[in-house]
């Protein structure tokens, strides 16, 4: 409650106490007006200013704790050192191999990604889609069973259950036979899920090298901001094969009774990778391992990233998050969308865009580009879903088609398709959290055949199992519902 109101409502305050409270209150508001907007998006600054003006002491305390979207300077410096190390092995080239056949907008996209994340566009890659979570665990387990040198495993949520046991037990078996197994698990992301505590006990007993990412254990002098998380999903085996995408390592129900009761089943999309992008995904893991442990994986990290000049798919790994100075993934999405000529497809379980992404989508749609958005009809996060729905009016007014994947499936796939040859698959949602607060990883793939497969998947699965938003019915929703949506949208800006 506003201190000024408290003072005027009470006759018991000594004059000098009231004067101090009023003075501090005014100073907070005055300083906030010039301090909060500095190098922040206007919508974010406005959200924080509203919180501070409505509840000054609580608002300023919350801002001091959560107002920055960056990891501590020491961690960002580690990321910068790793980036410099990677660039030395690529001879400062954003595209390795032939690039004359690459359209200019995509060549500049590759340059953008390289300048932000240090990893180049390469030839000679191959990808296979992994559409079933549980089958993907079995496939990854088989790869780990063939490992002879090392396995690097990094996921946001990991739990031991019947569906993940084959993969996790394969990691224990690999360690037992002398393979170097390293594991990174986001602490807050996994804590609280059934099966995580049991996994921790087994990891500690096994002797495997593992770490909690961004741990929150102040009693052990381990603390990071609770809202800055490692949301990446990466498996690298012997530097030959890698997996990445949207899936966590947990049963499709996420092991919660409420999810089972509602029939919730998470739907994901991942890719199996071979070629130079495996080294790039390994470089992302190595940078995260270095940030958490201080150890550089000299033996398991390729100093040079090589590229086949004549064959295979062109692709580039795009790391992003609060360890970087800019919002790498958002900048790539906007760049590609603005350069689209006839189609843009976005699939995101959490669609709460910032102003720049909204403008890009609306601009392209009004320019005649076919813009399609896939979201879930149901969600495990009611507030985020309401915030997401608050953007529908502006999108459909511009001609964007919105498809809702049927309940009770919880859509969790994350991909973007641009025109005939661009696919992005990864861990990143289309929301402020993924742009600014989460460590994410995306694959930027340039290949007509692979993108055609993705369009076919969109048609056969995502379109087939979705219902297009009925615009007329949507516009008839109640004022109360619109109010709730707007309130949820406002809270999303405080990031």
Secondary structure, DSSP 4 states (H G I P E B T S, - for coil): --HHHHHHH-S-S-HHHHHHHHHHHHHHHHHHHHHTTTTS-HHHHHHHHHHHHHSHHHHHHHHHHHS--S--HHHHHHHHHHHHHHHHTTTT-SB-S--TTS-HHHHHHHHHHHHHH-PPBEEEEEEEEE--HHHHHHHHHHHHHT-SSEEEEEES-B--STTTHHHHHHHHHHHHTT-EEEEEEEHHHHTTSTTHHHHHHHHHHHT-EEEEET--BGGGTB---TT-EE---EEEETTTEEEEES--BS-TTTT-HHHHHHT-EEE--EEEEESHHHHHHHHHHHHHHHHHHS---TTTS-SS----SSSSEEEEEEEESTTSSS-HHHHHHHHHHHT-SSEEEEE-SSEE--HHHHHHHHHHHHTT-EEEEEEESS-S-HHHHHHHHTTHHHHHHTT-EEEEEPTTEEE---EEEETTTEEEEES--EEHIIIIIEEEEEEEEE-HHHHHHHHHHIIIIIITTEEE--HHHHTT--HHHHHHHHHHHHHHT--
